[in-house]
Amino acid sequence: MEQKLPLPPFSYETAIEKIQLAEDAWNSQDPERVSKAYTIDSEWRNRNQFVNGREEIVQFLTQKWKREKNYKLKKEYWAHTENRIAVRFEYEYQDLEGNWFRAYGNENWEFDANGLMQKRFASINDLSIKEEERKL
């Protein structure tokens, strides 16, 4: 049976560990690696897009990282319950024309008993920045 440690129910420490693992995976910009943290039938809302299942996650992330160059993400703990974690995040990227952006947002995550994320709801806003304003 497929598992992704740490497993719920989460303590503060294991929620922080889960968040760091997610940050590391996303910063790898490897869609296959990222997709392995989600259930086969995972449900996402990412901005105004709905993504369902690992196959669509891989397709979504492949396209995302073709458009978002020099991607760097930082996630921070917000709250947790037994099988849910809420994070705030910011990431910076450069578009295909060389313009820099910082994206801010919140994510709500829900995990199954095997530690795989079954739901991810992300609200994200982009801010145009100058290269000298980069923080990450």
Secondary structure, 3 states (H helix, E strand, C coil): CCCCCCCCCCCHHHHHHHHHHHHHHHHHCCHHHHHCCEEEEEEEEECCEEEEHHHHHHHHHHHHHHHCEEEEEEEEEEEECCCEEEEEEEEEEECCCCCEEEEEEEEEEEECCCCCEEEEEEEEEEEEECHHHCCC
